């Protein structure tokens, strides 16, 4: 994810200061890793240096001065260009889950590998139920629903893969031992 492009997108709705940008990010991407304030301000500094945002005002709301930033024409073009570029599917499979399952199959006997796969499937199923509950909670925002749908689709794919791999444990160990 390009934090700078997301911040530019948030600024497309109007000027915000760093604290508001962090809150907007966390509200609009509710299941994403929250941004640190330092990350927001460092990104704003780079965006300003590159001419994609500019300072548009300062206010003091019972605290320190807060500088508001607005998106520039170049910033709007950067967002447009970013959105026009199709995100290519990842060329390599890189996942801690894949690595752990592969190692469990390589170093463990059938029972240990099966136990790991079953425990992992249980953890995924628990998270799937939690996300499904989130979708039905009163007050769930559209952002909550979109993020939950995204996570559910990925968990569902992982669960199907775990089930298939569980069916192949014996064949895998036979192949490794041969």
Secondary structure as the mmCIF struct_conf table of DSSP 4:
data_model
#
loop_
_struct_conf.conf_type_id
_struct_conf.id
_struct_conf.beg_label_comp_id
_struct_conf.beg_label_asym_id
_struct_conf.beg_label_seq_id
_struct_conf.end_label_comp_id
_struct_conf.end_label_asym_id
_struct_conf.end_label_seq_id
HELX_RH_AL_P HELX_RH_AL_P1 UNK A 3 UNK A 11
TURN_TY1_P TURN_TY1_P1 UNK A 12 UNK A 13
BEND BEND1 UNK A 14 UNK A 14
STRN STRN1 UNK A 16 UNK A 17
HELX_RH_AL_P HELX_RH_AL_P2 UNK A 18 UNK A 28
TURN_TY1_P TURN_TY1_P2 UNK A 29 UNK A 31
BEND BEND2 UNK A 32 UNK A 32
HELX_LH_PP_P HELX_LH_PP_P1 UNK A 33 UNK A 36
HELX_RH_AL_P HELX_RH_AL_P3 UNK A 37 UNK A 49
TURN_TY1_P TURN_TY1_P3 UNK A 50 UNK A 51
BEND BEND3 UNK A 52 UNK A 52
STRN STRN2 UNK A 53 UNK A 60
BEND BEND4 UNK A 61 UNK A 64
STRN STRN3 UNK A 65 UNK A 71
HELX_RH_AL_P HELX_RH_AL_P4 UNK A 73 UNK A 84
BEND BEND5 UNK A 85 UNK A 85
HELX_LH_PP_P HELX_LH_PP_P2 UNK A 88 UNK A 90
BEND BEND6 UNK A 91 UNK A 92
HELX_RH_AL_P HELX_RH_AL_P5 UNK A 96 UNK A 107
BEND BEND7 UNK A 108 UNK A 108
HELX_RH_AL_P HELX_RH_AL_P6 UNK A 110 UNK A 136
BEND BEND8 UNK A 137 UNK A 137
TURN_TY1_P TURN_TY1_P4 UNK A 138 UNK A 139
HELX_RH_AL_P HELX_RH_AL_P7 UNK A 142 UNK A 167
TURN_TY1_P TURN_TY1_P5 UNK A 168 UNK A 168
HELX_RH_AL_P HELX_RH_AL_P8 UNK A 169 UNK A 177
#
